[in-house]
Amino acid sequence: MFGNKIISVKDQIADQLRSDIISGSLEPNERLSEQSLSERFGVSRGPIREVLLQLTKEGLLVSKSNCGVSVNSTLNSNMQELMIDIRRKIEIHALSNIKNTLTEEDFDYLDGILERIQEAFSKEDFTEVTKADIDFHRFLVFKGGGQELVNLWYPIVLRMRMNYKRLSSPKDCVAEHKAIADALKAKSLAKAKKCLLANIK
């Protein structure tokens, strides 16, 4: 799941559209046309239709009868607070399951993500910062609950991240994630949970 692998054209298109939505290039409530996306990516409408269905399941898009597919709206403050609470509970649950089971290879993977975050900040590529941030947490959720827990968690995180502006300080962002990893390395579950809760807001 996390190693180097060949990425299909469909997955590349999905990843690009996620980036467009997270960055705000595709704005909330903006309509998406299968035909225009087909022309943009140089593929038939079949793969585009599959990608739109996938992103709808992830919560980034919404499909309505007779209205087609459009970018989902941003969350109001009450819904955002609710999703933060749900996300925290899922990730704390994952950490409790992980306990002291992470290997050196796992920590190397997390360190690689921290380097991605730092590099993305240096390039002021905040969309990549957001995607690396999601990858960091998704790895821990997967380790603590497998793909079933990831499937529950992932739409919540993507929905929260639409046009998200909090990731603006490289020092704080990298430090927050490093603190989580360091606590897990030190086998301090209580501290890891405390650092995690401080990061999710």
BATIKOL-677371 format. One record per residue (C-alpha): residue number from 1; residue in three letters; x, y, z. Coordinates in steps of 0.001 Angstrom, whole numbers, plus 500000, padded with zeros to 6 digits. Layout:
<r NUM; 'ALA'; <X; Y; Z>>
...
end
This chain:
<r 1; 'MET'; <500000; 500000; 500000>>
<r 2; 'PHE'; <502755; 502453; 500826>>
<r 3; 'GLY'; <505695; 501285; 498744>>
<r 4; 'ASN'; <506704; 502391; 495283>>
<r 5; 'LYS'; <504194; 501268; 492701>>
<r 6; 'ILE'; <503001; 502076; 489210>>
<r 7; 'ILE'; <500104; 504529; 489419>>
<r 8; 'SER'; <497321; 504020; 486882>>
<r 9; 'VAL'; <496122; 506860; 484665>>
<r 10; 'LYS'; <492811; 506818; 486524>>
<r 11; 'ASP'; <494574; 507229; 489881>>
<r 12; 'GLN'; <496728; 510034; 488471>>
<r 13; 'ILE'; <493610; 511877; 487300>>
<r 14; 'ALA'; <491926; 511366; 490680>>
<r 15; 'ASP'; <495023; 512680; 492465>>
<r 16; 'GLN'; <495160; 515773; 490252>>
<r 17; 'LEU'; <491487; 516555; 490835>>
<r 18; 'ARG'; <491978; 516123; 494599>>
<r 19; 'SER'; <494829; 518629; 494387>>
<r 20; 'ASP'; <492651; 521050; 492392>>
<r 21; 'ILE'; <489899; 520836; 495008>>
<r 22; 'ILE'; <492213; 521076; 498044>>
<r 23; 'SER'; <493993; 524091; 496530>>
<r 24; 'GLY'; <490749; 525823; 495575>>
<r 25; 'SER'; <491502; 525744; 491839>>
<r 26; 'LEU'; <488193; 523927; 491576>>
<r 27; 'GLU'; <485884; 525959; 493783>>
<r 28; 'PRO'; <483051; 524728; 496021>>
<r 29; 'ASN'; <479839; 524065; 494052>>
<r 30; 'GLU'; <481674; 524286; 490699>>
<r 31; 'ARG'; <480132; 521972; 488096>>
<r 32; 'LEU'; <482358; 519336; 486474>>
<r 33; 'SER'; <481852; 518196; 482898>>
<r 34; 'GLU'; <482840; 514668; 481847>>
<r 35; 'GLN'; <483502; 515960; 478346>>
<r 36; 'SER'; <485804; 518818; 479385>>
<r 37; 'LEU'; <487697; 516577; 481827>>
<r 38; 'SER'; <488012; 513937; 479109>>
<r 39; 'GLU'; <489573; 516537; 476819>>
<r 40; 'ARG'; <491815; 517923; 479579>>
<r 41; 'PHE'; <493326; 514548; 480472>>
<r 42; 'GLY'; <493222; 513009; 476997>>
<r 43; 'VAL'; <491179; 509974; 477965>>
<r 44; 'SER'; <487721; 508635; 477158>>
<r 45; 'ARG'; <484744; 509518; 479339>>
<r 46; 'GLY'; <484693; 506034; 480925>>
<r 47; 'PRO'; <487714; 506550; 483211>>
<r 48; 'ILE'; <486529; 510103; 483980>>
<r 49; 'ARG'; <483161; 508730; 485080>>
<r 50; 'GLU'; <484912; 506235; 487375>>
<r 51; 'VAL'; <487087; 508981; 488889>>
<r 52; 'LEU'; <484078; 511223; 489523>>
<r 53; 'LEU'; <482302; 508341; 491253>>
<r 54; 'GLN'; <485374; 507664; 493389>>
<r 55; 'LEU'; <485738; 511314; 494451>>
<r 56; 'THR'; <482007; 511447; 495205>>
<r 57; 'LYS'; <482431; 508488; 497571>>
<r 58; 'GLU'; <485354; 510349; 499162>>
<r 59; 'GLY'; <483108; 513361; 499820>>
<r 60; 'LEU'; <484951; 515850; 497607>>
<r 61; 'LEU'; <482255; 515829; 494931>>
<r 62; 'VAL'; <478490; 515616; 495087>>
<r 63; 'SER'; <476203; 514108; 492468>>
<r 64; 'LYS'; <472579; 515235; 492097>>
<r 65; 'SER'; <469913; 513945; 489738>>
<r 66; 'ASN'; <469538; 516147; 486652>>
<r 67; 'CYS'; <472303; 518454; 487956>>
<r 68; 'GLY'; <475388; 516371; 487250>>
<r 69; 'VAL'; <478494; 516389; 489424>>
<r 70; 'SER'; <479932; 519376; 491252>>
<r 71; 'VAL'; <482538; 520147; 493896>>
<r 72; 'ASN'; <481098; 519759; 497388>>
<r 73; 'SER'; <480440; 522835; 499486>>
<r 74; 'THR'; <482741; 523797; 502336>>
<r 75; 'LEU'; <481718; 522787; 505848>>
<r 76; 'ASN'; <480042; 525219; 508199>>
<r 77; 'SER'; <481704; 525725; 511570>>
<r 78; 'ASN'; <479429; 523285; 513431>>
<r 79; 'MET'; <480050; 520487; 510943>>
<r 80; 'GLN'; <483776; 521221; 510946>>
<r 81; 'GLU'; <483870; 520873; 514747>>
<r 82; 'LEU'; <481914; 517610; 514546>>
<r 83; 'MET'; <484286; 516155; 511968>>
<r 84; 'ILE'; <487328; 517230; 514003>>
<r 85; 'ASP'; <485850; 515348; 516980>>
<r 86; 'ILE'; <485150; 512220; 514905>>
<r 87; 'ARG'; <488589; 512341; 513315>>
<r 88; 'ARG'; <490305; 512650; 516697>>
<r 89; 'LYS'; <488407; 509630; 518019>>
<r 90; 'ILE'; <489359; 507517; 515001>>
<r 91; 'GLU'; <493050; 508449; 515191>>
<r 92; 'ILE'; <493259; 507982; 518958>>
<r 93; 'HIS'; <491674; 504561; 518455>>
<r 94; 'ALA'; <494330; 503788; 515826>>
<r 95; 'LEU'; <497184; 504848; 518118>>
<r 96; 'SER'; <495785; 502673; 520917>>
<r 97; 'ASN'; <495874; 499692; 518571>>
<r 98; 'ILE'; <499381; 500501; 517324>>
<r 99; 'LYS'; <500901; 500757; 520809>>
<r 100; 'ASN'; <504544; 499659; 520334>>
<r 101; 'THR'; <504231; 497699; 517093>>
<r 102; 'LEU'; <505848; 500133; 514638>>
<r 103; 'THR'; <509122; 498956; 513071>>
<r 104; 'GLU'; <512232; 500861; 512011>>
<r 105; 'GLU'; <510937; 500653; 508445>>
<r 106; 'ASP'; <507682; 502275; 509562>>
<r 107; 'PHE'; <509537; 505125; 511250>>
<r 108; 'ASP'; <511702; 505592; 508137>>
<r 109; 'TYR'; <508482; 505959; 506143>>
<r 110; 'LEU'; <507152; 508588; 508557>>
<r 111; 'ASP'; <510491; 510442; 508455>>
<r 112; 'GLY'; <510220; 510470; 504662>>
<r 113; 'ILE'; <506820; 512139; 504906>>
<r 114; 'LEU'; <508232; 514745; 507306>>
<r 115; 'GLU'; <510891; 515518; 504690>>
<r 116; 'ARG'; <508147; 515865; 502056>>
<r 117; 'ILE'; <506295; 518344; 504265>>
<r 118; 'GLN'; <509446; 520390; 504847>>
<r 119; 'GLU'; <510348; 520391; 501157>>
<r 120; 'ALA'; <506826; 521366; 500125>>
<r 121; 'PHE'; <506884; 524284; 502545>>
<r 122; 'SER'; <510219; 525430; 501136>>
<r 123; 'LYS'; <508565; 525520; 497700>>
<r 124; 'GLU'; <505420; 527144; 499155>>
<r 125; 'ASP'; <503441; 524262; 497685>>
<r 126; 'PHE'; <500698; 524169; 500302>>
<r 127; 'THR'; <498618; 521649; 498372>>
<r 128; 'GLU'; <501515; 519172; 498582>>
<r 129; 'VAL'; <501926; 520029; 502274>>
<r 130; 'THR'; <498288; 519108; 502823>>
<r 131; 'LYS'; <498612; 515854; 500864>>
<r 132; 'ALA'; <501766; 514840; 502764>>
<r 133; 'ASP'; <500025; 515719; 506038>>
<r 134; 'ILE'; <497132; 513425; 505074>>
<r 135; 'ASP'; <499595; 510648; 504127>>
<r 136; 'PHE'; <501246; 510868; 507552>>
<r 137; 'HIS'; <497976; 510389; 509395>>
<r 138; 'ARG'; <496637; 507816; 506926>>
<r 139; 'PHE'; <499700; 505632; 507554>>
<r 140; 'LEU'; <499037; 505640; 511296>>
<r 141; 'VAL'; <495321; 504952; 510798>>
<r 142; 'PHE'; <496169; 502044; 508485>>
<r 143; 'LYS'; <498664; 500628; 510968>>
<r 144; 'GLY'; <496091; 500879; 513754>>
<r 145; 'GLY'; <493026; 499627; 511956>>
<r 146; 'GLY'; <493787; 498470; 508445>>
<r 147; 'GLN'; <491994; 499522; 505280>>
<r 148; 'GLU'; <488566; 499299; 506923>>
<r 149; 'LEU'; <489447; 502095; 509356>>
<r 150; 'VAL'; <491094; 504125; 506580>>
<r 151; 'ASN'; <487886; 503869; 504547>>
<r 152; 'LEU'; <485945; 505345; 507477>>
<r 153; 'TRP'; <488523; 508062; 508163>>
<r 154; 'TYR'; <489539; 509195; 504666>>
<r 155; 'PRO'; <486312; 510951; 503516>>
<r 156; 'ILE'; <486188; 512865; 506801>>
<r 157; 'VAL'; <489738; 514173; 506378>>
<r 158; 'LEU'; <489297; 515103; 502723>>
<r 159; 'ARG'; <486066; 516932; 503505>>
<r 160; 'MET'; <487833; 518882; 506269>>
<r 161; 'ARG'; <490718; 519747; 503968>>
<r 162; 'MET'; <488729; 521405; 501206>>
<r 163; 'ASN'; <490268; 524843; 500701>>
<r 164; 'TYR'; <492001; 524406; 504058>>
<r 165; 'LYS'; <494174; 527299; 505211>>
<r 166; 'ARG'; <495639; 526271; 508595>>
<r 167; 'LEU'; <498833; 524728; 507214>>
<r 168; 'SER'; <500789; 527929; 506904>>
<r 169; 'SER'; <503707; 527656; 509348>>
<r 170; 'PRO'; <506397; 525144; 508318>>
<r 171; 'LYS'; <508011; 525193; 511760>>
<r 172; 'ASP'; <504775; 524362; 513601>>
<r 173; 'CYS'; <503529; 521826; 511054>>
<r 174; 'VAL'; <506734; 519816; 510878>>
<r 175; 'ALA'; <507267; 520067; 514648>>
<r 176; 'GLU'; <503744; 518822; 515398>>
<r 177; 'HIS'; <504135; 515749; 513208>>
<r 178; 'LYS'; <507684; 515079; 514404>>
<r 179; 'ALA'; <506439; 515178; 517991>>
<r 180; 'ILE'; <503913; 512434; 517225>>
<r 181; 'ALA'; <506559; 510265; 515547>>
<r 182; 'ASP'; <509111; 510878; 518320>>
<r 183; 'ALA'; <506603; 509919; 521015>>
<r 184; 'LEU'; <505828; 506682; 519180>>
<r 185; 'LYS'; <509554; 505981; 518812>>
<r 186; 'ALA'; <509939; 506514; 522555>>
<r 187; 'LYS'; <507027; 504101; 523116>>
<r 188; 'SER'; <505111; 506820; 524956>>
<r 189; 'LEU'; <501519; 506232; 523873>>
<r 190; 'ALA'; <500110; 508879; 526221>>
<r 191; 'LYS'; <502426; 511559; 524805>>
<r 192; 'ALA'; <501716; 510454; 521218>>
<r 193; 'LYS'; <497982; 510874; 521848>>
<r 194; 'LYS'; <498525; 514298; 523417>>
<r 195; 'CYS'; <500625; 515450; 520433>>
<r 196; 'LEU'; <498042; 514050; 518004>>
<r 197; 'LEU'; <495194; 515929; 519645>>
<r 198; 'ALA'; <497245; 519130; 519531>>
<r 199; 'ASN'; <497797; 518645; 515796>>
<r 200; 'ILE'; <494178; 517997; 514797>>
<r 201; 'LYS'; <492309; 521289; 514996>>
end
